[in-house]
């Protein structure tokens, strides 16, 4: 089994943190987390993962509460992993702006 972690840099002080485990070409589990540098600290904004045995998204509020999405259906974890990365690449500013509104 091969476990990896890497970061994708986005504009405006944001990153996508990607962690996954792969075995024989198949993604076994993954976490894709959007983080932003706000108020001199890295803050988790939203996360896709397979932690409960299915793909879902958690939107994270500044106080640590999480808004959990319903399970998402994908043909495999690799498709879901790529979807999560693409979603954050395209929509990161929307997620960060919503998070900032939750602060106030």
C-alpha positions in Angstrom: 0.0 0.0 0.0 1.3 3.4 -1.0 0.2 6.5 1.1 0.8 10.0 -0.2 0.2 13.6 0.7 0.7 16.7 -1.4 -0.5 20.3 -1.6 -1.9 22.3 -4.5 -1.3 26.0 -4.2 -4.2 28.3 -5.1 -4.3 32.1 -5.3 -5.3 34.3 -2.4 -3.6 32.3 0.4 -5.4 29.0 -0.2 -4.3 25.4 -0.6 -5.8 22.0 -1.3 -4.3 19.3 0.9 -4.6 15.8 -0.7 -4.0 12.6 1.2 -4.7 9.1 -0.1 -3.8 5.5 0.0 -3.4 3.4 -3.1 -3.0 -0.3 -3.6 -2.5 -2.1 -7.0 -3.7 1.1 -8.8 -6.8 1.6 -6.8 -7.5 4.4 -4.4 -8.5 2.8 -1.0 -9.3 6.0 0.9 -8.7 9.8 0.5 -9.0 13.2 2.1 -9.1 16.4 0.0 -9.2 19.5 2.2 -9.5 23.1 1.3 -7.5 25.4 3.7 -7.1 29.2 3.8 -4.7 31.4 5.6 -6.9 33.7 7.6 -6.1 35.9 10.6 -2.5 34.6 10.7 -3.5 30.9 10.8 -4.3 28.1 8.4 -8.1 27.2 8.7 -9.8 24.1 7.3 -12.7 25.3 5.2 -14.2 22.2 3.6 -13.2 18.5 3.2 -14.1 15.6 1.0 -13.2 12.2 2.4 -14.1 8.5 2.7 -13.8 8.3 6.5 -17.1 6.7 7.1 -16.8 4.2 4.3 -18.4 6.4 1.7 -17.6 9.7 -0.1 -19.0 12.8 1.6 -18.2 16.5 2.1 -17.9 18.3 5.5 -18.1 22.1 5.5 -16.2 23.3 8.6 -17.4 26.3 10.5 -15.0 28.6 12.4 -16.1 27.1 15.8 -15.3 23.6 14.6 -18.8 22.5 13.9 -19.3 20.5 10.7 -22.1 20.5 8.2 -22.1 17.0 6.7 -23.3 16.3 3.2 -25.2 13.3 2.2 -23.2 10.3 0.8 -22.1 10.9 -2.8 -22.2 8.2 -5.4 -19.2 7.7 -7.7 -18.1 4.7 -9.8 -14.8 4.5 -7.8 -12.7 6.5 -5.3 -10.4 7.8 -8.0 -13.3 9.5 -9.8 -14.4 11.0 -6.4 -10.9 12.2 -5.6 -10.6 14.0 -8.9 -14.1 15.5 -8.5 -13.1 16.8 -5.1 -9.9 18.4 -6.4 -11.8 20.0 -9.3 -14.5 21.3 -7.1 -12.1 23.1 -4.8 -10.0 24.4 -7.7 -13.1 25.9 -9.4 -15.1 27.0 -6.3 -12.5 27.7 -3.5 -13.4 31.4 -3.4 -17.1 30.7 -2.8 -16.2 28.3 0.1 -13.8 30.7 1.7 -16.3 33.7 1.4 -19.0 31.6 3.1 -16.5 30.7 5.9 -15.7 34.3 6.4 -19.4 35.2 6.7 -19.7 32.5 9.4 -16.9 34.3 11.4 -19.0 37.4 11.7 
